[in-house]
Amino acid sequence: MSLIDAGDGAGAGTATKPLGFSRRSFLIGLGAFGALGLAGCAATGGMSVAEAERVYGPLPNERFPVPAVNLNKVDPKYLRRRVRYDSKEAVGTIIVDPRHYYVYRIEGDGYATRYGANVGRAGFLWSGEAYIGRKAEWPIWTPPKEMIARQPEAAPYANGMKPGLDNPLGARTLYLYQNGAYTLYTIYSTIMPETIGKGISSGCVGLLTQDMVDLYEKTPVDTKVIVLKA
């Protein structure tokens, strides 16, 4: 969408699996919107295999239990890690680097937490400054009119798709605003590890659910977001 083809909306409901319209087709058509190796102590992506399995393990206590990440489908360089990152931005600022498929949270003292991400595909990339205007857990997803025009199969969800694992916005969503208005772009959660490190959306930015839960808990409304040029 402007920032994503996922529309507004939050609320409760029972998850339903869309017929003939998978979460994968949503994300790839959100046109509006490496193996870890042998188990042991070898470090990958800045963390050991055992630690990665813990960090990206299942989230059974969520409203809709989230499965563990299939780490064989994620390049280890996209696993969460603390990295050197010189910045004059305030602690907590989110910086999106679409060229390298990373999202950074500034931690101060020259460090940041880095998360692997999926970003907008060719023709849907954008850059600039925004801020988190609101947050939502297990939000309703409403496709914008522009997306429905491009993808008529999204029409059944014109009034909103209920929360659940099949919902394109997933378990957590940070909504990006500019000048008091919702941009239609979001930072959202995904349970599709194969999308990390790829351009698949209309400008929205996706993190693995386990990473998004971590970022979401640390990010208050009004947090500054900077999207770098691709």
N, C-alpha and C positions, 0 to 999 in steps of 0.2 A: 504494500500500500504505500502510501506516501512512505511511511516507514515500514509498514507491513501490510499484508492484505488481510490481516486479522483485525476484526473490528472490535467494537467496544462491548462491554457487558461483563457482569460478574454476578454470581448467584449460585443457588444450590440446585440439585437435581440428581437424577439417577443416570449413570453413564449408559449410553446405548451405542452399539457398534453400527456404524453406517453401512448400509448394504451397497456393495459395489463401488464404494468410494472410500478407500482406505486412508489412513493417516499419512502414508507415504504419498498418495496422490494429492492430498491436501497440501503437504509441504512443498512438493515439487511444483505443484500448480499454485502454490501460494503466490503465484505470479503476482499476487498481491500479497501477497504476504511475502597395522603392522603387529603383528603378534607380539605378545609380551615375552614369549620364549618359555624356557623351562622354569618351573617353580624353583624357588630358592631365595638367595639373598641378593641376586644381581639387581642393580638399580636400573630402572627404566623410567624415563620422563621425570627424573628427579625424585622418584620414590621407589621403594622396593616392590617386588611383585606382591608380597604379603600385604604391604600397606595399600597398594592400589586396589587389591581385592577388598580390603576393609573400607576404604574411602568410597569406592564405587559399588559397594554391596547393596543388597535390597533394602528398601525402606518400608517395612511391614506395617508401621504405625500410621502411615498416611491414610487420608480419607479413602483413596483408591491405592492399595498397596503397589509400590513401584518395584519392578524387578531389578536385579543386579545388572550392571552394564556388562555386555559381552566385550571384554577388553581386547579380544582378538580382532575386533572390528574398529579399534581406535589406534591411530598412530601414537606411540608413546610420547611423542613431543607435544601432544595436545593434552596430556594429563595435567591436572592442577599442580602448580608449584609456586614457591616464593622465589622471585627473581630480582636482580638488580634492575632498577628502572628510575633513572633520574628525572624528576619532574618538579615543577614549582607549584603544581596543583595541590589543593588541600587533601588531607587524608580522607579517604572514602570516595573521591572522584573516580568515575568509571571512564576508561578510555578504550574505545573499540578500534582495533587495527584490522580492517577488513582485508588488507593486502596479505597479511600473514595469518589470518584466521585466529586472532587472539582477542580476548577481553582482559583488561587489566583493572584491578582495584588498587588505588594508591594507598600504601600502608605507611608512608613516611620514612625518613632516614635513608632515602635512596632505594627503597624496596617497593615491590608490588606483588600482589597475588595474581598469577596469570592463569587464565582458563582457555581451553580450546573452544572454538566456536564454529558455527556455520553462519554464513552471511548472505547478502543479496547476490543474485546471479547477475550476469552481464546485462546491462541495460536498466538495472534496478539499484545500482550502488548510489550512495549519497554520502555527504560529509557535512559536518557542521557541529554546532552546539545545541544541546537540549537539556532537559532536566526530568527527573522522575516526578511525574504529576500525580500518580497514584500507583498502588500495588494491589495485587489480587492473588489469592490462593485458589487453585482449581476454578479458574474463571470460565464463564460462558464465552464461546467464540461466535462472533457474528460476522459473516463475510460482507465486505462492502459491496455496494451496487456495482462498482467497477469490476470487481472480481466475478460477480455473478454473470455480468455481461460477457466476460471472457470465458468463464467456466459455468455453463448452465447447470452442470451436475451439482453445483453448490447451492442452487436455488432452494432445496428443501430446508436449508439452514438459515434462510433469510431472517428468521426471527430468533436465531440463536441455536447453537449446538450445546447440549448439556455437558457439564464437566465430566472428565474421565480420562482414561489412558489414551483413548482415540481422539480426544480433543486436541487440535493442533497447538494450542497454547500450553497444554500440559498442566503441571502441578503449580507453577508459579509464573507470574508475569509482572514485569515492570513496564509501565506505560510511559512513553516519551512525549513530553510536551514542549512547546515553544510559545512564548508570549501568551500564556494562559490557555492555549488551545491544544487539544490532543492531535498529534501528528499522524496518527494511524500506524506508527511504528512502535515496536515493542522489543524488549529483550525477554525471551520466553524459554521454557524448558522443553527438552525433547528426550524421548526414550529410544531414539534411533541413532546409535553410535556411528553408523556408517555415514551420517551426514556431516559429522564434525570434520572441519578442514575443507569444506566444499561451499560453493555458492549455489544456493537452492531457492532463496526466497525473493521477495520484492523489496528487500531492504531491511527486513527484520533480522534480528540476531538471536541465534539459538545456542543454549548451553546444555550439556548433559544435565538431567534432572538433579543429580547429586551435587553438581557444581552450582546449579541455579539456586538450590535450596540454601547453599552456603552463602552465595552472593546476596540473595534476597534478605536473609536474616541480618546482614550487615548494612543494608542499604535503606535509609529512611527516605520518605518523600522529600522532594526538593534537592536531592543529590544531583550534582552536575554530571552531565554525560558529554563526552567529546568523541565524535566519530571522525577518525582521520581519513584522508583521501586514500583511495585504493591504488 
